[in-house]
């Protein structure tokens, strides 16, 4: 499983590229094998139980602060070689990065991601994923790690605000993936009745900062 690189012209990856080109977002109900979803979910729960996931901050640099009324998730960034399951996910995302570069000429150089666990009732209010003073984040990708029996009544939807202030809700069902343009799709995480698990990441291009 380590690496788990797939061809960048895989039909599923090309579908995501086409969706981004046409509407700025894509939702795939089934994106990874159930076994990998279960392994990643177990990894997230284990890290949370051991206190490795910390409350996420809002803002950047010295201005960062914990404000649970704005953002209530607990996160831990993923690094290569931490686990076979995480390396498999990073390999798949590198394949998607290649597909995005080939199809959309975005110049994406890397991918960063973290586990995110929202305890019951916590939210992340409406926001954009691209910082005002840092334009490197180009494409956001969220893989959900919740149980397959997750229902609409459990909450935790990702609500995207699309053109014309249309709202589109994505149910956070395990194994599904949502991808969207980081600087163009405002979104929020609605409160859930259960722990809500995901792997949230961003494809980044080279920034405007001086060398």
SVG drawing of the C-alpha trace seen along z (x, -y; Angstrom):
<svg xmlns="http://www.w3.org/2000/svg" viewBox="-32 -40 48 43">
<polyline fill="none" stroke="black" stroke-width="0.4" points="0.0,0.0 2.8,-2.6 2.8,-5.2 -0.3,-3.9 0.4,-6.0 -2.3,-5.7 -2.1,-6.9 -2.8,-10.6 -5.1,-9.8 -7.3,-7.6 -11.0,-8.2 -11.9,-9.2 -9.1,-11.8 -10.1,-13.2 -13.7,-13.5 -12.5,-15.7 -10.4,-17.8 -13.4,-18.3 -15.7,-19.2 -13.2,-21.9 -13.0,-23.3 -16.7,-23.4 -18.0,-24.4 -15.1,-25.0 -15.9,-21.9 -16.3,-18.2 -17.9,-15.6 -17.1,-11.8 -19.4,-9.5 -16.8,-6.7 -13.1,-7.7 -11.0,-5.3 -11.3,-1.6 -13.3,-0.9 -10.2,0.7 -8.1,-2.4 -11.0,-4.6 -11.3,-2.3 -7.5,-2.4 -7.3,-6.2 -10.4,-6.5 -8.8,-4.2 -5.6,-6.3 -7.5,-9.5 -9.4,-8.1 -6.2,-6.7 -4.4,-10.0 -7.4,-11.8 -7.6,-9.3 -3.9,-9.8 -4.3,-13.6 -2.3,-14.2 -5.0,-16.2 -4.9,-19.8 -7.6,-22.5 -7.2,-24.3 -6.5,-28.0 -7.8,-30.7 -5.5,-33.3 -1.8,-33.0 1.5,-33.6 1.4,-35.7 -2.3,-36.5 -3.3,-32.8 -5.8,-32.1 -8.2,-29.4 -11.8,-30.5 -14.1,-27.5 -17.1,-29.6 -15.5,-30.1 -13.7,-26.8 -14.1,-23.9 -12.1,-21.0 -9.0,-19.3 -6.3,-18.6 -2.9,-17.0 -0.8,-17.6 0.4,-14.5 4.0,-13.9 5.4,-11.2 6.4,-7.8 4.2,-8.1 1.9,-5.2 1.2,-3.0 -2.3,-4.3 -1.2,-8.0 1.5,-7.3 -1.1,-5.6 -3.3,-8.7 -0.4,-11.1 0.4,-8.9 -3.1,-9.2 -3.1,-12.9 0.1,-13.2 -1.5,-11.5 -4.4,-14.0 -1.9,-16.8 -0.4,-15.6 -3.8,-15.3 -4.7,-18.8 -1.5,-20.2 -1.9,-18.4 -5.5,-19.4 -5.7,-22.8 -2.1,-24.1 -2.2,-25.2 1.5,-24.7 0.8,-22.8 4.0,-21.9 2.9,-20.1 0.1,-18.9 -0.4,-19.5 -3.1,-17.9 -4.2,-17.1 -6.6,-14.9 -9.6,-16.9 -12.1,-15.7 -15.1,-17.9 -16.6,-16.9 -20.4,-17.0 -21.8,-20.5 -18.6,-22.1 -18.6,-24.1 -16.3,-26.0 -18.2,-29.2 -18.2,-30.4 -14.8,-31.1 -12.4,-30.7 -9.4,-28.4 -7.0,-30.9 -5.4,-33.4 -5.5,-37.1 -1.7,-37.4 -0.8,-34.0 -2.0,-32.8 -0.4,-29.4 -3.4,-27.3 -5.2,-26.6 -7.3,-23.5 -8.9,-22.1 -9.5,-18.3 -11.5,-16.7 -11.7,-12.9 -14.4,-11.9 -13.6,-9.2 -17.0,-8.8 -18.9,-5.5 -20.9,-4.3 -24.2,-4.6 -23.8,-8.4 -27.2,-10.0 -28.4,-13.5 -29.8,-13.6 -26.2,-13.3 -25.4,-16.7 -21.8,-17.8 -22.5,-18.7 -20.1,-20.7 -22.1,-23.6 -20.7,-25.3 -21.8,-28.7 -21.8,-28.7 -22.5,-31.2 -25.7,-33.2 -25.5,-32.4 -26.7,-28.9 -26.1,-26.5 -25.0,-22.9 -24.6,-20.5 -22.2,-17.5 -22.9,-14.7 -19.6,-13.6 -19.9,-9.9 -16.8,-7.8 -14.8,-7.3 -16.3,-10.2 -14.2,-13.2 -15.0,-16.8 -12.6,-19.0 -12.9,-22.7 -11.0,-25.8 -9.6,-27.2 -10.0,-30.9 -13.4,-30.8 -15.8,-28.6 -16.9,-29.9 -18.0,-27.1 -18.7,-26.1 -19.0,-23.0 -22.4,-22.5 -22.7,-21.0 -22.8,-17.3 -24.4,-14.9 -21.3,-12.6 -17.6,-13.0 -17.0,-14.1 -13.7,-12.8 -11.9,-13.9 -8.6,-14.3 -8.4,-17.9 -5.7,-19.2 -4.6,-21.7 -2.7,-21.6 -0.3,-24.5 1.6,-26.4 4.7,-28.4 3.9,-31.6 4.8,-35.2 7.2,-35.4 10.8,-36.5 13.4,-33.8"/>
</svg>
